[in-house]
Every structure is written in C-alpha cells, then in structure tokens.
Amino acid sequence: MTESPDLPDEKAIAKTFRFRGFRDAMAWMARAAFEAEHIDHHPEWTNVYNRVEVRLTTHDTGGLTAKDLDLARRMEKISGRSLAK
C-alpha cells in the first residue's frame, strides 16, 4: 500500500486492488472483512466491479498505527492469485 495523496505525513495508506472480476473482488472483501474483524480494525473501502479501493488510518490517533500496517499485510497476503494480470 502507498501513502494517501490527500493525507501527507503518513496519516493514511491507500491502495487500489484490481481483481479478475466482480466475484473475485467480493470474495476478497469478505476474506478481508474477517481479517479486519479479527484484529478489531476496519478499513475505509469502496468497490466498483473488479476494483476495491482501500484506505487505512486510525482515526483515534489521527494517523497510522501498527493495526493499519498489520491489516495492510493481511490484505496483501489474501489477494494472492485473485488479482488481475
């Protein structure tokens, strides 16, 4: 994930995941939701067809925390082979 352009100074990280299709995007979101719930940290995200835009920040602290980085790593890991080539 990369730093969000609208929040400088590393207050958020953002990434757009592009999947092979809608089904893969939704399946990934379901898996990511379980990971987020497990660590009690929830993303800001949107989905349009095969694209999921994710933004991670910890609102309570006004910036990035270990939970953001942990969730980002988990999201990358589960994206696996579902991503569009």
N, CA, C and O atoms as a DFTB+ gen file, in Angstrom:
340 C
 N C O
     1  1       0.851      -1.172       0.000
     2  2       0.000       0.000       0.000
     3  2       0.897       1.236       0.000
     4  3       2.034       1.201       0.471
     5  1       0.372       2.295      -0.524
     6  2       1.139       3.535      -0.588
     7  2       0.464       4.600       0.237
     8  3      -0.711       4.494       0.589
     9  1       1.235       5.636       0.541
    10  2       0.695       6.762       1.292
    11  2      -0.428       7.415       0.512
    12  3      -0.364       7.533      -0.712
    13  1      -1.446       7.834       1.224
    14  2      -2.573       8.505       0.593
    15  2      -2.179       9.906       0.158
    16  3      -1.629      10.657       0.963
    17  1      -2.443      10.289      -1.106
    18  2      -2.048      11.610      -1.572
    19  2      -2.798      12.746      -0.887
    20  3      -2.292      13.867      -0.840
    21  1      -3.988      12.488      -0.355
    22  2      -4.748      13.559       0.282
    23  2      -4.404      13.729       1.760
    24  3      -4.858      14.685       2.389
    25  1      -3.618      12.826       2.320
    26  2      -3.185      12.950       3.702
    27  2      -1.673      12.796       3.781
    28  3      -1.178      11.677       3.915
    29  1      -0.935      13.890       3.700
    30  2       0.523      13.792       3.768
    31  2       0.990      13.384       5.162
    32  3       0.182      13.234       6.078
    33  1       2.276      13.211       5.310
    34  2       2.905      12.884       6.585
    35  2       2.484      11.525       7.117
    36  3       2.407      11.315       8.327
    37  1       2.213      10.609       6.204
    38  2       1.925       9.222       6.576
    39  2       0.767       9.090       7.553
    40  3       0.859       8.329       8.516
    41  1      -0.326       9.819       7.323
    42  2      -1.505       9.706       8.174
    43  2      -2.444       8.616       7.691
    44  3      -3.378       8.236       8.398
    45  1      -2.199       8.115       6.493
    46  2      -3.028       7.025       5.951
    47  2      -2.238       6.311       4.867
    48  3      -1.303       6.865       4.289
    49  1      -2.630       5.077       4.604
    50  2      -2.090       4.354       3.458
    51  2      -3.273       3.916       2.608
    52  3      -4.353       3.631       3.124
    53  1      -3.058       3.867       1.319
    54  2      -4.148       3.538       0.405
    55  2      -3.637       2.663      -0.729
    56  3      -2.468       2.723      -1.109
    57  1      -4.544       1.849      -1.260
    58  2      -4.207       1.013      -2.408
    59  2      -5.487       0.672      -3.150
    60  3      -6.553       0.524      -2.552
    61  1      -5.362       0.551      -4.457
    62  2      -6.452       0.047      -5.276
    63  2      -6.092      -1.362      -5.711
    64  3      -5.083      -1.577      -6.383
    65  1      -6.918      -2.313      -5.327
    66  2      -6.755      -3.702      -5.737
    67  2      -7.634      -3.910      -6.963
    68  3      -8.798      -3.507      -6.963
    69  1      -7.095      -4.531      -8.004
    70  2      -7.867      -4.844      -9.209
    71  2      -7.887      -6.359      -9.381
    72  3      -6.849      -7.015      -9.474
    73  1      -9.096      -6.884      -9.419
    74  2      -9.290      -8.327      -9.494
    75  2      -9.747      -8.738     -10.882
    76  3     -10.030      -7.885     -11.724
    77  1      -9.822     -10.048     -11.125
    78  2     -10.236     -10.559     -12.435
    79  2     -11.684     -10.233     -12.744
    80  3     -12.054     -10.121     -13.913
    81  1     -12.501     -10.081     -11.733
    82  2     -13.914      -9.783     -11.942
    83  2     -14.595      -9.448     -10.629
    84  3     -13.960      -9.426      -9.575
    85  1     -15.887      -9.190     -10.700
    86  2     -16.670      -8.806      -9.530
    87  2     -16.664      -9.888      -8.455
    88  3     -16.510      -9.597      -7.269
    89  1     -16.830     -11.126      -8.876
    90  2     -16.870     -12.228      -7.909
    91  2     -15.573     -12.303      -7.108
    92  3     -15.610     -12.476      -5.889
    93  1     -14.427     -12.175      -7.776
    94  2     -13.145     -12.217      -7.065
    95  2     -13.001     -11.029      -6.119
    96  3     -12.480     -11.170      -5.012
    97  1     -13.460      -9.869      -6.554
    98  2     -13.384      -8.678      -5.699
    99  2     -14.222      -8.869      -4.439
   100  3     -13.770      -8.566      -3.335
   101  1     -15.443      -9.373      -4.607
   102  2     -16.326      -9.558      -3.462
   103  2     -15.827     -10.658      -2.533
   104  3     -15.944     -10.536      -1.314
   105  1     -15.279     -11.717      -3.088
   106  2     -14.728     -12.793      -2.259
   107  2     -13.562     -12.270      -1.428
   108  3     -13.437     -12.586      -0.245
   109  1     -12.710     -11.465      -2.064
   110  2     -11.585     -10.871      -1.346
   111  2     -12.083      -9.951      -0.237
   112  3     -11.546      -9.970       0.870
   113  1     -13.097      -9.151      -0.522
   114  2     -13.632      -8.245       0.504
   115  2     -14.173      -9.029       1.693
   116  3     -14.002      -8.610       2.837
   117  1     -14.823     -10.160       1.438
   118  2     -15.338     -10.981       2.532
   119  2     -14.191     -11.518       3.390
   120  3     -14.251     -11.470       4.618
   121  1     -13.146     -12.028       2.733
   122  2     -11.986     -12.528       3.485
   123  2     -11.316     -11.397       4.262
   124  3     -10.943     -11.570       5.422
   125  1     -11.164     -10.233       3.614
   126  2     -10.542      -9.080       4.276
   127  2     -11.381      -8.614       5.460
   128  3     -10.838      -8.194       6.481
   129  1     -12.700      -8.687       5.327
   130  2     -13.587      -8.279       6.422
   131  2     -13.386      -9.174       7.646
   132  3     -13.384      -8.687       8.776
   133  1     -13.219     -10.476       7.427
   134  2     -12.960     -11.378       8.548
   135  2     -11.624     -11.066       9.217
   136  3     -11.515     -11.101      10.443
   137  1     -10.604     -10.760       8.404
   138  2      -9.300     -10.382       8.963
   139  2      -9.430      -9.092       9.775
   140  3      -8.895      -8.994      10.879
   141  1     -10.135      -8.113       9.229
   142  2     -10.312      -6.830       9.919
   143  2     -11.037      -7.029      11.252
   144  3     -10.638      -6.480      12.279
   145  1     -12.092      -7.813      11.215
   146  2     -12.859      -8.063      12.440
   147  2     -12.005      -8.786      13.478
   148  3     -12.098      -8.507      14.673
   149  1     -11.176      -9.715      13.012
   150  2     -10.310     -10.476      13.923
   151  2      -9.367      -9.560      14.696
   152  3      -9.117      -9.789      15.879
   153  1      -8.843      -8.527      14.040
   154  2      -7.911      -7.627      14.733
   155  2      -8.602      -6.351      15.213
   156  3      -7.947      -5.432      15.706
   157  1      -9.935      -6.299      15.067
   158  2     -10.741      -5.160      15.519
   159  2     -10.245      -3.850      14.910
   160  3     -10.018      -2.860      15.606
   161  1     -10.085      -3.882      13.592
   162  2      -9.658      -2.680      12.867
   163  2     -10.291      -2.727      11.484
   164  3     -10.130      -3.708      10.759
   165  1     -10.996      -1.689      11.122
   166  2     -11.837      -1.756       9.938
   167  2     -11.443      -0.715       8.903
   168  3     -11.200       0.442       9.246
   169  1     -11.376      -1.118       7.639
   170  2     -10.913      -0.229       6.576
   171  2     -12.014       0.710       6.088
   172  3     -13.204       0.470       6.288
   173  1     -11.579       1.770       5.451
   174  2     -12.473       2.567       4.618
   175  2     -12.269       1.989       3.227
   176  3     -11.137       1.925       2.745
   177  1     -13.348       1.568       2.573
   178  2     -13.175       0.978       1.249
   179  2     -14.412       1.156       0.397
   180  3     -15.523       1.354       0.888
   181  1     -14.170       1.077      -0.914
   182  2     -15.256       1.124      -1.884
   183  2     -14.990       0.057      -2.939
   184  3     -13.852      -0.351      -3.174
   185  1     -16.082      -0.381      -3.566
   186  2     -15.973      -1.401      -4.607
   187  2     -16.777      -0.970      -5.824
   188  3     -17.937      -0.574      -5.711
   189  1     -16.151      -1.053      -6.977
   190  2     -16.831      -0.888      -8.258
   191  2     -16.343      -2.024      -9.151
   192  3     -15.167      -2.077      -9.512
   193  1     -17.239      -2.919      -9.499
   194  2     -16.984      -4.106     -10.310
   195  2     -15.763      -4.872      -9.804
   196  3     -15.854      -5.545      -8.778
   197  1     -14.619      -4.789     -10.496
   198  2     -13.448      -5.587     -10.119
   199  2     -12.423      -4.792      -9.311
   200  3     -11.323      -5.280      -9.052
   201  1     -12.776      -3.584      -8.917
   202  2     -11.828      -2.695      -8.242
   203  2     -12.279      -2.443      -6.798
   204  3     -13.443      -2.140      -6.537
   205  1     -11.322      -2.578      -5.866
   206  2     -11.573      -2.250      -4.465
   207  2     -10.529      -1.229      -4.043
   208  3      -9.328      -1.496      -4.079
   209  1     -11.003      -0.061      -3.646
   210  2     -10.110       0.990      -3.156
   211  2     -10.138       0.958      -1.636
   212  3     -11.201       1.003      -1.017
   213  1      -8.946       0.878      -1.046
   214  2      -8.811       0.731       0.399
   215  2      -7.992       1.890       0.950
   216  3      -6.989       2.294       0.362
   217  1      -8.429       2.413       2.073
   218  2      -7.685       3.454       2.789
   219  2      -7.643       3.043       4.250
   220  3      -8.680       2.772       4.855
   221  1      -6.447       2.998       4.815
   222  2      -6.268       2.600       6.210
   223  2      -5.680       3.749       7.013
   224  3      -4.687       4.359       6.618
   225  1      -6.300       4.028       8.128
   226  2      -5.824       5.020       9.090
   227  2      -6.488       4.703      10.420
   228  3      -7.505       4.010      10.459
   229  1      -5.934       5.194      11.485
   230  2      -6.545       5.013      12.798
   231  2      -7.068       6.364      13.239
   232  3      -6.300       7.246      13.621
   233  1      -8.367       6.516      13.184
   234  2      -8.983       7.811      13.467
   235  2      -8.716       8.277      14.898
   236  3      -8.554       9.474      15.138
   237  1      -8.671       7.352      15.841
   238  2      -8.451       7.726      17.245
   239  2      -7.113       8.426      17.460
   240  3      -6.985       9.290      18.328
   241  1      -6.114       8.041      16.654
   242  2      -4.784       8.628      16.823
   243  2      -4.471       9.680      15.764
   244  3      -3.482      10.405      15.874
   245  1      -5.310       9.758      14.747
   246  2      -5.066      10.729      13.681
   247  2      -3.924      10.345      12.762
   248  3      -3.319      11.210      12.127
   249  1      -3.625       9.069      12.683
   250  2      -2.533       8.635      11.816
   251  2      -2.425       7.131      11.757
   252  3      -3.355       6.405      12.108
   253  1      -1.270       6.674      11.304
   254  2      -1.024       5.239      11.159
   255  2      -0.615       4.608      12.476
   256  3       0.082       5.209      13.294
   257  1      -1.072       3.373      12.652
   258  2      -0.656       2.582      13.814
   259  2      -0.272       1.191      13.332
   260  3      -0.382       0.872      12.148
   261  1       0.176       0.383      14.261
   262  2       0.547      -0.995      13.936
   263  2      -0.646      -1.767      13.371
   264  3      -0.463      -2.650      12.534
   265  1      -1.867      -1.446      13.816
   266  2      -3.050      -2.133      13.290
   267  2      -3.238      -1.867      11.798
   268  3      -3.629      -2.765      11.053
   269  1      -2.961      -0.643      11.360
   270  2      -3.076      -0.326       9.937
   271  2      -2.096      -1.168       9.127
   272  3      -2.454      -1.740       8.098
   273  1      -0.865      -1.236       9.603
   274  2       0.169      -1.985       8.886
   275  2      -0.132      -3.481       8.903
   276  3       0.086      -4.170       7.906
   277  1      -0.630      -3.981      10.023
   278  2      -0.995      -5.390      10.122
   279  2      -2.121      -5.720       9.138
   280  3      -2.045      -6.717       8.420
   281  1      -3.160      -4.888       9.104
   282  2      -4.269      -5.148       8.186
   283  2      -3.806      -5.035       6.733
   284  3      -4.242      -5.816       5.887
   285  1      -2.941      -4.086       6.438
   286  2      -2.417      -3.953       5.071
   287  2      -1.681      -5.224       4.651
   288  3      -1.865      -5.706       3.533
   289  1      -0.855      -5.765       5.534
   290  2      -0.123      -7.007       5.232
   291  2      -1.092      -8.166       5.011
   292  3      -0.915      -8.964       4.090
   293  1      -2.102      -8.251       5.848
   294  2      -3.092      -9.327       5.706
   295  2      -3.842      -9.198       4.381
   296  3      -4.092     -10.200       3.710
   297  1      -4.199      -7.984       4.006
   298  2      -4.911      -7.764       2.747
   299  2      -4.047      -8.153       1.552
   300  3      -4.527      -8.784       0.610
   301  1      -2.788      -7.781       1.594
   302  2      -1.872      -8.158       0.512
   303  2      -1.773      -9.680       0.419
   304  3      -1.825     -10.245      -0.673
   305  1      -1.634     -10.330       1.555
   306  2      -1.465     -11.781       1.575
   307  2      -2.661     -12.498       0.983
   308  3      -2.489     -13.431       0.199
   309  1      -3.879     -12.085       1.341
   310  2      -5.052     -12.794       0.849
   311  2      -5.413     -12.429      -0.583
   312  3      -6.239     -13.107      -1.195
   313  1      -4.817     -11.377      -1.133
   314  2      -5.136     -11.008      -2.524
   315  2      -4.630     -12.084      -3.493
   316  3      -5.253     -12.350      -4.521
   317  1      -3.506     -12.689      -3.154
   318  2      -2.971     -13.824      -3.883
   319  2      -3.181     -13.847      -5.381
   320  3      -2.854     -12.887      -6.079
   321  1      -3.726     -14.942      -5.873
   322  2      -3.904     -15.147      -7.312
   323  2      -5.176     -14.537      -7.867
   324  3      -5.441     -14.665      -9.063
   325  1      -5.973     -13.876      -7.036
   326  2      -7.236     -13.303      -7.487
   327  2      -7.051     -11.986      -8.246
   328  3      -7.976     -11.523      -8.913
   329  1      -5.870     -11.385      -8.150
   330  2      -5.639     -10.091      -8.779
   331  2      -5.601     -10.209     -10.299
   332  3      -5.183     -11.230     -10.844
   333  1      -6.037      -9.167     -10.963
   334  2      -5.989      -9.114     -12.424
   335  2      -4.527      -9.031     -12.859
   336  3      -3.691      -8.467     -12.154
   337  1      -4.242      -9.577     -13.984
   338  2      -2.866      -9.531     -14.510
   339  2      -2.733      -8.357     -15.454
   340  3      -1.659      -8.130     -16.010
